[in-house]
């Protein structure tokens, strides 16, 4: 998996695309990372398909809670 582009669209929302797979199997997926509380490290990851996941920055890494 690779991040192929990233852009901070406006304050508190980051949009980026991940590429999964290779050649004919390669798929690009658009994600949005929305800041909820920067001081607490709370964000939500929006897969732009109805799936929204709570995330948190812990030890400088974005952790996903499912």
C-alpha positions in Angstrom: 0.0 0.0 0.0 1.3 3.5 -0.8 0.1 7.0 -0.3 0.1 8.6 -3.8 -1.0 12.1 -2.9 -1.9 14.1 0.1 -3.4 17.5 0.6 -4.8 19.5 3.5 -8.0 20.8 1.9 -8.9 23.2 4.7 -8.4 23.3 8.4 -9.1 20.1 10.2 -9.6 17.8 7.1 -6.9 16.0 5.2 -7.7 14.2 2.0 -5.4 11.5 0.5 -5.4 8.6 -1.8 -4.0 5.1 -1.2 -3.0 2.8 -4.0 -3.5 -0.9 -3.2 -2.2 -3.7 -5.4 -0.1 -3.6 -8.6 -0.7 -3.4 -12.3 -4.1 -4.7 -13.3 -5.0 -5.3 -9.6 -4.2 -1.7 -8.6 -7.0 0.2 -6.9 -7.0 3.8 -5.7 -9.0 4.7 -2.7 -9.8 8.2 -1.5 -9.8 8.8 2.3 -10.5 11.8 4.5 -8.9 12.3 7.9 -11.0 14.7 10.0 -9.6 16.3 13.1 -11.9 16.1 16.1 -9.6 17.2 19.0 -6.0 17.9 18.1 -4.8 18.3 21.7 -6.3 14.8 22.6 -5.1 13.3 19.3 -8.6 12.3 18.2 -9.5 12.0 14.5 -12.0 10.1 12.4 -11.0 8.3 9.2 -13.7 8.5 6.5 -13.3 5.9 3.8 -15.8 7.9 1.7 -18.0 4.9 1.2 -20.1 5.0 4.4 -17.4 3.6 6.7 -16.1 6.0 9.4 -13.6 4.8 11.9 -12.4 6.5 15.2 -8.7 7.0 15.3 -6.2 8.4 17.8 -2.6 9.5 17.7 -0.6 7.5 20.3 3.2 7.7 20.4 3.2 9.7 17.2 1.3 7.0 15.3 -2.3 7.0 14.1 -4.1 4.1 15.8 -7.4 2.7 14.5 -10.1 1.5 16.8 -12.6 -1.0 15.3 
